[in-house]
Amino acid sequence: MAIATIMKLTVETFTVHKKFALQISRGTTAKNTNIWLRIHAENLEGWGEVSPFSITKSQSEDTANLLLEFKQIIPQLEQFHPLQREEIRAKLQQIQVASAIQAAIDMALYDWLGKKAGLPLWQIWGLNRDRIVPISVTIGISTPEAAVTRLKNWQNTLEVKMFKLKLGSPEGIEADRAMVAAIRRLVPQTRLTVDANGGWSFDDAINMSHWLAQQGVEYIEQPLPVAQDHQLSALSQQSPLPIFVDESCFTSADILRLANSVAGVNLKIMKTGGLTGAMQAIQVAQACGLKVMFGCYSDSSLANTAMAHLAPWADYLDLDSHLNLIDDPFCGATIEAGCLLPNNQPGLGVTHHVDS
């Protein structure tokens, strides 16, 4: 006997192109094909986004495989109601669905809930938008001249309060230093952080930590490859700067594993499997005395707006990927005085350009 459909799920792809290609230690990206999920029930529609990402060869996702996975699981989900979020989450974990798909489904269910209640998510959770800190904007690995050009473009785009510099250049730490020095000469007082994306050896990380401290950098993100997590504790003891992790940390379980080795964690909705997982990770990180940062992949305004609703709980925000897109199809949270603020519309408060 066929199971009655309670909610309907539809997916479609969309490709976004970057204004400036982003180079990190693992490679360069100029575009990304993401997936738009829509959940329909009771004449309401909740939206979610899948942004494929790659950490290592064994931890990588591509759009084609994710679409195939969606087609396999959609019939199993349409028997649920959007309010059965815990049962849906348990089902997805039972069949080991990719974290980015879990993220899209979870944010779509929350979007649906907010629209059902007629309230934005930040208000449902009782959060205060005045507590949201300014976002940092990213400058990828590049020559000193190109880095300065990118910095000026950012400054012409919005009120920049903080820059995040991608290091781990394939040309070595001297190239990293030249890039940082060029940026620091131009903005001697602006807040800086750096992210090596696992591109340094242990010795280079120690060396760079002392040099970057002299440049007034606030913290170092993911200095070592994931395979060298066992060296994070020793690095933290010798580094004058706080050490944050990104690629090494997906969920709450990773936070518990790393809590005594680092000072902070970078949480991304595609890694945590949605807003539910992000909230759990925030609480665990705070209980462990760690700083919390929100990051992104090649996410559009849809996914970044979802995380912006949780932003009052974050110490640092790196939700700038949609600001580097030529063709972002969505509109949601807006920049005000360097801060990414969710609006007062129900749910996520995101619109689609074709529909708006």
Sequence and secondary structure as in RCSB ss.txt:
>XXXX:A:sequence
MAIATIMKLTVETFTVHKKFALQISRGTTAKNTNIWLRIHAENLEGWGEVSPFSITKSQSEDTANLLLEFKQIIP
QLEQFHPLQREEIRAKLQQIQVASAIQAAIDMALYDWLGKKAGLPLWQIWGLNRDRIVPISVTIGISTPEAAVTR
LKNWQNTLEVKMFKLKLGSPEGIEADRAMVAAIRRLVPQTRLTVDANGGWSFDDAINMSHWLAQQGVEYIEQPLP
VAQDHQLSALSQQSPLPIFVDESCFTSADILRLANSVAGVNLKIMKTGGLTGAMQAIQVAQACGLKVMFGCYSDS
SLANTAMAHLAPWADYLDLDSHLNLIDDPFCGATIEAGCLLPNNQPGLGVTHHVDS
>XXXX:A:secstr
     SSEEEEEEEEEEEEEEEEETTEEEEEEEEEEEEEEETTEEEEEEE   EEETTEE  HHHHHHHHHHHHH
HHTTS TT HHHHHHHHHHTT  HHHHHHHHHHHHHHHHHHHTSBHHHHTT  GGG   B EEE S  HHHHHHH
HHHHHHHS   EEEEE   TT HHHHHHHHHHHHHH SSSEEEEE TT S HHHHHHHHHHHHHTTEEEEE  S 
GGGGGGHHHHHHH SS EEESTT  SHHHHHHHTTT SEEEE HHHHTSHHHHHHHHHHHHHTT EEEE  SS  
HHHHHHHHTTGGG SEE   GGGGBS   EE SEEETTEEE  SSSBT  EETTT 
